[in-house]
């Protein structure tokens, strides 16, 4: 017994979840089958007793009412007449005994002739009074299920009794005869259930990769910790572009709502271009997308390769700081090259006039700012070849120091660009003006003025009364702002600052393709 329980314990403590499930399900099936067999055996036994009791009563009543039974009881030798009839009826009716007796219980018939003339063993009082007796009693043939009924003459008087019965041994034999069928059915059910359990366990083993509960728990805890601690945003997308899982960094970068999981990506407010990438499920590597003031490098891979589940996994990296550093490095490199070129091209002789001409030729194409209406605004124009532009190529607006005016400036700029046929530049121009005007309202003093100039390129100017120099600030990862000038530097081909007697002017340039005809 100890060995059995030891093996059972080792099976229950099996390593894999699938094996434990199989053992548990097999044990449940065995218990159910055993319980069903026991229940069926008891049911068969009870049904056998009930059938024996009903048969005994029917045989006893039939023999008591048979023609000649009452007359034979009045014969000088009743046994001579009734014994052959009783044995024939017993054999035909499949009972173990039919006993005909007097109302006092003296037997006239019995399967064992030696018992004839002896007292009947059992209850006969109610039958002698005209009733029926049904009982289980131990008589000369052993325990039996029996019935005793009265025999009446033509006047209705009780002149004798008839007892018929089936021994419990015969009832048990019926159960034993049906037991192989029951056990066979139970074995078939057990085999079928075990086969189904084995298939379920095999599928579970495949899905859990043979891991045990402790291993699965440890793996889940480790994966969950890694998922929510990495600095990259991670998105798991199910079929039809629905968000299945997002880690903490992805929620922060994209500003996802708390109930984002389970919703289509198009309903999460992350921008149409980025939502389209996630919904398509296509492979992507470090694609840069602008969202919520950040430049995100997005990579995406499908998960249904090598039999994996359908869907995709996307990673997000905030590259805003990196690109700011890259931009600063580019500026530094350009300045070093400028100094190097200046050293080669300026001061090649001792003639002051020639050196001045070299300085002008070097500085004008690099520093001159086109200022058609106010040439005194830039000291570089002292040596620049100035020219004026027609009035229809410039537009200017005074801006009150109210943040609500930023939208008005964007709308006015959009209308102006539409009149100039520059609708493709409208989006970039709106973004640049929004950042520059917002910075002027927040960090400078009025009056604030915006000017657009259309020439070889599209120039945007925002002037204010402050002489504080703007600079590219390195915003921290968790900062919500601080990236305005960085975005301006990314979208403008050139940008810079010039100082005037009234403050400063921040300008940007965007290429326009073929320039319009200039007027001197």
C-alpha positions as CSV (number, residue, x, y, z in Angstrom):
1,X,0.0,0.0,0.0
2,X,2.9,2.3,0.9
3,X,4.4,1.7,-2.6
4,X,1.1,2.5,-4.3
5,X,0.7,5.8,-2.5
6,X,4.4,6.6,-3.2
7,X,3.8,6.1,-6.9
8,X,0.6,8.1,-6.8
9,X,2.4,10.9,-5.0
10,X,5.2,10.9,-7.6
11,X,2.7,11.1,-10.4
12,X,0.7,13.9,-8.8
13,X,3.9,15.8,-8.1
14,X,5.0,15.4,-11.8
15,X,6.8,18.4,-13.3
16,X,4.6,19.4,-16.1
17,X,1.2,21.0,-15.9
18,X,-0.1,18.7,-18.6
19,X,0.9,15.6,-16.7
20,X,-0.7,16.8,-13.5
21,X,-3.9,17.6,-15.4
22,X,-3.8,14.1,-16.9
23,X,-3.3,12.4,-13.5
24,X,-6.1,14.5,-12.0
25,X,-8.5,13.9,-14.8
26,X,-7.7,10.2,-14.9
27,X,-8.3,9.9,-11.2
28,X,-11.6,11.7,-11.5
29,X,-12.7,9.4,-14.4
30,X,-11.7,6.3,-12.4
31,X,-13.7,7.5,-9.4
32,X,-16.7,8.3,-11.5
33,X,-16.6,4.9,-13.3
34,X,-16.2,3.0,-10.0
35,X,-19.1,4.9,-8.5
36,X,-21.2,4.3,-11.6
37,X,-20.4,0.5,-11.4
38,X,-21.3,0.3,-7.7
39,X,-24.5,2.3,-8.3
40,X,-25.4,0.0,-11.2
41,X,-24.7,-3.2,-9.1
42,X,-26.9,-1.9,-6.3
43,X,-29.6,-0.9,-8.7
44,X,-29.5,-4.4,-10.4
45,X,-29.6,-6.0,-7.0
46,X,-32.6,-3.9,-5.9
47,X,-34.3,-4.5,-9.2
48,X,-33.7,-8.3,-8.8
49,X,-35.3,-8.3,-5.4
50,X,-38.2,-6.3,-6.6
51,X,-38.7,-8.6,-9.6
52,X,-38.4,-11.7,-7.4
53,X,-40.9,-10.3,-5.0
54,X,-43.4,-9.5,-7.7
55,X,-42.9,-12.9,-9.4
56,X,-43.3,-14.8,-6.1
57,X,-46.6,-13.1,-5.5
58,X,-47.8,-13.7,-9.0
59,X,-46.9,-17.4,-8.9
60,X,-48.5,-17.9,-5.5
61,X,-51.8,-16.2,-6.5
62,X,-51.9,-18.0,-9.8
63,X,-51.4,-21.4,-8.1
64,X,-53.9,-20.6,-5.3
65,X,-56.6,-19.7,-7.8
66,X,-55.7,-22.6,-10.2
67,X,-58.6,-25.0,-10.8
68,X,-58.4,-28.0,-8.5
69,X,-56.2,-26.5,-5.8
70,X,-59.0,-25.9,-3.3
71,X,-60.6,-29.4,-4.1
72,X,-57.2,-31.1,-3.7
73,X,-56.9,-29.7,-0.2
74,X,-60.1,-31.5,0.7
75,X,-58.7,-34.8,-0.7
76,X,-57.6,-37.5,1.9
77,X,-54.0,-37.3,0.5
78,X,-53.5,-33.7,-0.7
79,X,-49.8,-34.2,-1.2
80,X,-50.3,-36.9,-3.8
81,X,-52.3,-34.4,-6.0
82,X,-50.5,-31.1,-5.3
83,X,-46.8,-32.1,-5.1
84,X,-46.5,-32.9,-8.9
85,X,-48.5,-29.8,-9.8
86,X,-46.4,-27.6,-7.5
87,X,-43.1,-28.9,-8.9
88,X,-44.2,-28.5,-12.4
89,X,-45.4,-24.9,-11.8
90,X,-42.1,-24.1,-9.9
91,X,-40.0,-25.2,-12.8
92,X,-42.1,-23.4,-15.3
93,X,-42.3,-20.1,-13.3
94,X,-38.6,-20.0,-12.4
95,X,-39.1,-19.8,-8.7
96,X,-37.3,-21.8,-6.0
97,X,-40.3,-23.2,-4.2
98,X,-44.0,-23.5,-4.2
99,X,-45.4,-24.7,-0.8
100,X,-49.0,-25.6,-0.3
101,X,-50.0,-25.9,3.4
102,X,-52.8,-25.9,5.8
103,X,-53.9,-22.8,7.5
104,X,-51.8,-24.0,10.4
105,X,-48.7,-24.2,8.3
106,X,-48.4,-28.0,7.7
107,X,-46.7,-28.5,4.4
108,X,-48.4,-30.5,1.6
109,X,-45.7,-29.7,-1.0
110,X,-42.0,-28.8,-1.0
111,X,-39.0,-29.1,-3.4
112,X,-37.4,-31.3,-0.8
113,X,-40.0,-34.1,-0.1
114,X,-38.5,-34.6,3.3
115,X,-40.0,-31.3,4.4
116,X,-43.5,-32.4,3.5
117,X,-45.6,-32.7,6.7
118,X,-43.5,-30.3,8.6
119,X,-44.3,-26.8,9.7
120,X,-43.7,-24.0,7.3
121,X,-41.0,-21.6,8.4
122,X,-42.2,-18.0,8.1
123,X,-45.1,-15.7,8.7
124,X,-48.6,-17.0,7.8
125,X,-51.0,-15.3,10.2
126,X,-52.1,-12.5,8.0
127,X,-52.6,-14.9,5.0
128,X,-54.6,-17.3,7.2
129,X,-56.8,-14.4,8.0
130,X,-57.4,-13.7,4.3
131,X,-54.5,-11.3,3.7
132,X,-51.2,-11.5,1.9
133,X,-47.7,-11.8,3.3
134,X,-44.6,-10.5,1.5
135,X,-41.3,-10.8,3.3
136,X,-37.7,-11.9,3.1
137,X,-37.2,-14.8,5.5
138,X,-34.7,-17.6,6.1
139,X,-36.4,-20.9,5.6
140,X,-35.4,-24.5,4.8
141,X,-33.7,-23.4,1.5
142,X,-32.0,-20.4,3.1
143,X,-32.8,-16.7,2.8
144,X,-35.5,-16.0,0.3
145,X,-38.0,-13.4,-1.0
146,X,-41.4,-14.9,-0.6
147,X,-45.1,-14.3,-0.7
148,X,-48.0,-16.2,1.1
149,X,-51.6,-16.0,-0.1
150,X,-54.8,-17.8,1.0
151,X,-56.7,-20.5,-0.9
152,X,-60.5,-20.1,-0.8
153,X,-63.2,-22.6,-1.6
154,X,-66.4,-21.8,-3.4
155,X,-67.9,-20.2,-0.3
156,X,-64.9,-17.9,0.1
157,X,-63.6,-19.6,3.1
158,X,-59.8,-19.9,3.6
159,X,-59.1,-23.6,3.3
160,X,-55.3,-23.5,2.8
161,X,-52.3,-21.4,2.0
162,X,-49.8,-21.2,-0.9
163,X,-46.3,-19.8,-0.5
164,X,-43.9,-19.1,-3.4
165,X,-40.4,-17.6,-3.2
166,X,-37.0,-17.0,-4.8
167,X,-33.8,-17.5,-2.8
168,X,-31.4,-14.5,-2.4
169,X,-28.8,-16.8,-4.0
170,X,-30.7,-16.8,-7.2
171,X,-31.1,-13.0,-7.0
172,X,-27.4,-12.6,-6.5
173,X,-26.8,-14.9,-9.5
174,X,-28.7,-12.5,-11.7
175,X,-26.4,-9.7,-10.5
176,X,-23.4,-11.8,-11.2
177,X,-24.7,-12.6,-14.7
178,X,-25.0,-8.9,-15.5
179,X,-21.7,-7.9,-13.8
180,X,-19.5,-8.7,-16.9
181,X,-21.6,-6.5,-19.0
182,X,-21.4,-3.7,-16.4
183,X,-17.7,-4.1,-16.0
184,X,-17.2,-4.2,-19.8
185,X,-19.2,-1.0,-20.2
186,X,-17.2,0.6,-17.4
187,X,-13.9,-0.4,-19.0
188,X,-15.0,0.9,-22.3
189,X,-16.1,4.2,-20.7
190,X,-12.8,4.4,-18.8
191,X,-10.8,3.8,-21.9
192,X,-12.7,6.4,-23.9
193,X,-12.4,8.9,-21.1
194,X,-8.7,8.2,-20.7
195,X,-8.1,8.6,-24.4
196,X,-9.9,12.0,-24.4
197,X,-7.9,13.1,-21.3
198,X,-4.7,12.0,-23.0
199,X,-5.6,14.2,-26.0
200,X,-6.4,17.2,-23.9
201,X,-3.2,16.7,-21.9
202,X,-1.2,16.4,-25.1
203,X,-2.6,19.7,-26.4
204,X,-2.0,21.3,-23.0
205,X,1.6,20.0,-23.0
206,X,2.1,21.5,-26.5
207,X,0.7,24.9,-25.4
208,X,2.6,25.1,-22.1
209,X,5.8,23.8,-23.8
210,X,6.2,21.2,-21.1
211,X,6.6,23.7,-18.3
212,X,5.6,23.0,-14.7
213,X,3.5,25.4,-12.5
214,X,6.6,26.9,-10.7
215,X,8.3,27.4,-14.0
216,X,5.3,29.0,-15.6
217,X,4.8,31.3,-12.6
218,X,8.5,32.3,-12.6
219,X,8.4,32.9,-16.3
220,X,5.3,35.1,-16.1
221,X,6.8,37.1,-13.2
222,X,10.1,37.6,-15.1
223,X,8.4,38.5,-18.4
224,X,6.0,40.9,-16.6
225,X,8.9,42.6,-14.8
226,X,10.9,42.9,-18.0
227,X,7.9,44.2,-20.0
228,X,7.1,47.0,-17.6
229,X,10.7,48.0,-16.8
230,X,12.3,48.4,-20.2
231,X,12.7,51.9,-21.5
232,X,11.3,51.0,-24.9
233,X,7.5,50.9,-25.4
234,X,6.1,47.5,-26.3
235,X,2.8,46.9,-28.0
236,X,1.2,43.5,-28.7
237,X,-1.4,43.7,-31.4
238,X,-4.0,41.0,-32.0
239,X,-6.0,40.3,-35.1
240,X,-7.9,43.1,-36.8
241,X,-5.5,45.7,-35.3
242,X,-6.8,45.4,-31.8
243,X,-4.4,46.3,-28.9
244,X,-3.8,43.2,-26.8
245,X,-1.1,44.5,-24.4
246,X,0.9,47.7,-23.8
247,X,3.6,48.2,-21.3
248,X,4.1,51.3,-19.1
249,X,6.5,53.1,-21.5
250,X,4.2,52.6,-24.5
251,X,1.3,54.0,-22.6
252,X,3.4,57.1,-21.6
253,X,4.8,57.7,-25.1
254,X,1.4,57.4,-26.9
255,X,-0.8,58.8,-24.1
256,X,-3.0,55.7,-24.1
257,X,-6.2,55.7,-22.0
258,X,-6.6,53.1,-19.2
259,X,-9.1,51.1,-21.2
260,X,-6.9,50.9,-24.3
261,X,-6.4,47.1,-24.3
262,X,-9.0,45.3,-26.5
263,X,-9.8,48.4,-28.6
264,X,-8.9,49.0,-32.2
265,X,-5.8,51.1,-32.6
266,X,-7.7,53.6,-34.8
267,X,-9.8,54.6,-31.7
268,X,-6.8,55.3,-29.4
269,X,-6.0,58.8,-30.7
270,X,-2.4,58.1,-31.7
271,X,-2.5,59.6,-35.1
272,X,-3.6,58.2,-38.4
273,X,-0.2,57.3,-39.8
274,X,0.9,55.4,-36.7
275,X,-2.4,53.7,-36.3
276,X,-2.3,52.7,-40.0
277,X,1.1,51.1,-39.4
278,X,-0.1,49.1,-36.4
279,X,-3.4,48.0,-38.1
280,X,-1.6,46.8,-41.2
281,X,0.7,44.5,-39.3
282,X,3.5,45.0,-41.9
283,X,7.1,44.7,-40.9
284,X,8.9,48.0,-40.1
285,X,12.4,48.8,-38.8
286,X,13.1,52.2,-37.0
287,X,10.4,54.1,-38.9
288,X,10.3,57.6,-37.5
289,X,6.8,59.0,-36.6
290,X,5.9,62.3,-35.0
291,X,3.3,62.0,-32.2
292,X,2.6,64.1,-29.2
293,X,5.7,66.3,-29.8
294,X,8.0,63.3,-29.9
295,X,9.9,61.6,-32.7
296,X,9.4,57.9,-32.2
297,X,11.4,55.2,-33.9
298,X,8.9,52.3,-34.5
299,X,9.8,48.7,-35.4
300,X,7.1,46.0,-36.0
301,X,7.3,42.3,-36.6
302,X,4.5,39.7,-37.2
303,X,4.0,37.0,-34.6
304,X,2.4,34.4,-36.8
305,X,5.8,33.1,-38.1
306,X,6.7,29.5,-37.3
307,X,3.2,28.6,-36.1
308,X,2.9,31.6,-33.7
309,X,-0.4,33.3,-32.9
310,X,-1.7,35.8,-35.4
311,X,-0.9,39.5,-34.7
312,X,2.2,41.6,-34.4
313,X,4.6,43.1,-31.8
314,X,5.7,46.7,-32.1
315,X,8.5,48.5,-30.2
316,X,8.7,52.3,-29.7
317,X,11.9,54.3,-28.9
318,X,11.8,58.0,-28.1
319,X,14.6,59.4,-30.4
320,X,13.8,63.1,-29.7
321,X,16.9,63.6,-27.5
322,X,19.1,61.7,-29.9
323,X,18.0,63.7,-32.9
324,X,18.5,66.9,-30.9
325,X,22.1,65.9,-30.1
326,X,22.6,65.0,-33.7
327,X,21.3,68.4,-34.8
328,X,23.6,70.1,-32.4
329,X,26.6,68.1,-33.7
330,X,25.7,69.0,-37.2
331,X,25.6,72.7,-36.3
332,X,29.0,72.4,-34.6
333,X,30.4,70.6,-37.6
334,X,29.1,73.3,-40.0
335,X,30.6,76.1,-37.8
336,X,34.0,74.4,-37.8
337,X,33.8,74.1,-41.6
338,X,32.8,77.7,-41.8
339,X,35.8,78.8,-39.8
340,X,38.1,76.6,-41.9
341,X,36.7,78.0,-45.1
342,X,37.0,81.5,-43.8
343,X,40.7,80.9,-43.0
344,X,41.3,79.8,-46.5
345,X,39.4,82.5,-48.4
346,X,39.8,85.7,-46.3
347,X,43.0,87.6,-45.9
348,X,45.0,86.1,-48.7
349,X,46.7,89.4,-49.3
350,X,47.8,92.6,-47.5
351,X,45.5,94.9,-49.4
352,X,42.6,96.1,-47.1
353,X,40.2,96.7,-50.0
354,X,40.8,93.3,-51.4
355,X,40.4,91.7,-47.9
356,X,37.1,93.6,-47.4
357,X,35.9,92.3,-50.8
358,X,36.9,88.7,-49.8
359,X,35.0,89.2,-46.5
360,X,31.9,90.4,-48.4
361,X,32.1,87.6,-50.9
362,X,32.4,85.1,-48.1
363,X,29.8,86.5,-45.7
364,X,27.0,87.5,-48.0
365,X,25.9,84.1,-49.3
366,X,26.1,82.6,-45.8
367,X,24.7,85.3,-43.5
368,X,22.7,87.8,-45.5
369,X,19.0,87.8,-44.6
370,X,16.4,89.0,-47.1
371,X,14.7,92.0,-45.4
372,X,13.0,94.0,-48.1
373,X,11.1,96.6,-46.0
374,X,13.6,97.2,-43.1
375,X,17.2,96.8,-44.4
376,X,18.6,98.3,-41.2
377,X,17.4,95.3,-39.2
378,X,20.5,93.2,-40.1
379,X,24.1,94.3,-39.9
380,X,25.0,91.8,-42.6
381,X,23.1,94.0,-45.1
382,X,25.9,96.6,-44.9
383,X,27.9,94.3,-47.2
384,X,24.9,92.5,-48.9
385,X,23.5,93.3,-52.3
386,X,20.0,94.2,-51.3
387,X,16.9,94.1,-53.4
388,X,13.2,94.7,-52.8
389,X,10.3,92.3,-53.3
390,X,6.8,93.2,-54.6
391,X,4.2,93.7,-51.9
392,X,2.2,90.6,-53.0
393,X,5.1,88.4,-52.0
394,X,5.1,89.4,-48.3
395,X,2.5,89.2,-45.6
396,X,2.7,90.5,-42.0
397,X,0.5,90.4,-38.9
398,X,0.7,91.9,-35.4
399,X,0.1,89.3,-32.7
400,X,-1.3,90.2,-29.3
401,X,0.4,88.4,-26.4
402,X,-2.5,86.0,-25.9
403,X,-2.0,82.2,-26.5
404,X,-5.4,82.1,-28.1
405,X,-4.0,84.2,-31.0
406,X,-1.8,81.3,-32.1
407,X,-4.7,79.7,-33.9
408,X,-5.5,83.0,-35.7
409,X,-1.9,83.2,-36.9
410,X,-2.0,79.7,-38.3
411,X,-5.3,80.3,-40.1
412,X,-4.1,83.6,-41.6
413,X,-0.8,81.9,-42.8
414,X,-2.8,79.0,-44.3
415,X,-5.0,81.5,-46.3
416,X,-1.9,83.4,-47.5
417,X,-0.1,80.3,-48.6
418,X,-3.2,79.1,-50.5
419,X,-3.3,82.5,-52.3
420,X,0.4,82.0,-53.2
421,X,-0.3,78.4,-54.4
422,X,1.8,76.9,-51.7
423,X,-0.7,74.6,-50.1
424,X,1.9,71.8,-49.7
425,X,4.0,74.0,-47.4
426,X,1.0,74.9,-45.2
427,X,1.3,72.1,-42.7
428,X,5.0,72.7,-42.0
429,X,4.6,76.4,-41.9
430,X,1.7,76.1,-39.4
431,X,3.9,74.0,-37.2
432,X,6.8,76.4,-37.4
433,X,4.7,79.5,-36.7
434,X,2.9,77.7,-33.8
435,X,6.2,77.0,-32.1
436,X,7.8,80.4,-32.7
437,X,4.7,82.5,-31.8
438,X,4.1,80.3,-28.7
439,X,7.7,80.8,-27.5
440,X,7.4,84.5,-28.1
441,X,4.2,84.8,-26.1
442,X,5.6,82.7,-23.3
443,X,9.2,83.9,-23.0
444,X,9.4,87.3,-24.7
445,X,7.7,90.7,-24.5
446,X,5.5,92.5,-27.0
447,X,5.0,93.8,-29.6
448,X,5.1,90.5,-31.5
449,X,5.0,90.5,-35.3
450,X,4.8,87.7,-37.9
451,X,6.0,88.1,-41.5
452,X,6.0,85.6,-44.4
453,X,8.3,86.2,-47.4
454,X,8.0,84.3,-50.7
455,X,11.1,84.4,-52.9
456,X,13.6,81.7,-53.8
457,X,12.4,80.1,-50.5
458,X,9.6,80.6,-48.1
459,X,10.8,82.7,-45.1
460,X,9.0,82.9,-41.8
461,X,9.9,85.7,-39.3
462,X,8.7,86.2,-35.8
463,X,9.9,89.3,-34.1
464,X,9.6,90.4,-30.4
465,X,11.0,93.0,-28.1
466,X,13.3,90.6,-26.1
467,X,17.0,90.4,-26.8
468,X,17.3,86.9,-25.1
469,X,18.9,84.5,-27.5
470,X,16.8,81.3,-28.2
471,X,18.6,77.9,-28.0
472,X,17.9,74.3,-28.5
473,X,17.1,72.9,-25.1
474,X,17.7,69.2,-24.4
475,X,14.4,68.1,-23.0
476,X,14.4,65.2,-20.6
477,X,12.5,62.0,-21.6
478,X,9.7,62.7,-19.1
479,X,9.3,66.4,-20.1
480,X,6.1,67.2,-21.9
481,X,7.5,70.3,-23.6
482,X,10.9,71.9,-24.4
483,X,11.1,70.6,-27.9
484,X,9.7,73.5,-29.9
485,X,13.0,74.8,-31.4
486,X,14.1,71.3,-32.0
487,X,11.0,70.7,-34.2
488,X,11.6,74.0,-36.0
489,X,15.2,72.9,-36.7
490,X,14.0,69.6,-38.1
491,X,11.3,71.0,-40.4
492,X,13.1,74.1,-41.6
493,X,16.0,74.0,-44.1
494,X,17.7,76.9,-42.3
495,X,16.9,78.9,-39.2
496,X,18.6,81.6,-37.2
497,X,18.3,84.8,-35.2
498,X,19.2,88.4,-35.9
499,X,19.1,91.3,-33.5
500,X,17.6,94.7,-34.0
501,X,17.5,97.9,-32.0
502,X,14.0,96.9,-30.9
503,X,14.7,93.2,-30.0
504,X,15.3,90.2,-32.2
505,X,13.9,88.3,-35.2
506,X,13.8,84.5,-35.4
507,X,13.7,83.4,-39.0
508,X,13.3,80.1,-40.9
509,X,13.7,79.1,-44.5
510,X,11.8,76.3,-46.4
511,X,12.7,75.4,-50.0
512,X,10.1,76.1,-52.7
513,X,11.5,74.3,-55.8
514,X,11.6,76.6,-58.9
515,X,11.9,80.2,-57.6
516,X,9.6,82.9,-59.0
517,X,11.0,85.7,-61.2
518,X,12.7,88.2,-58.9
519,X,12.1,91.9,-59.3
520,X,15.1,94.2,-58.6
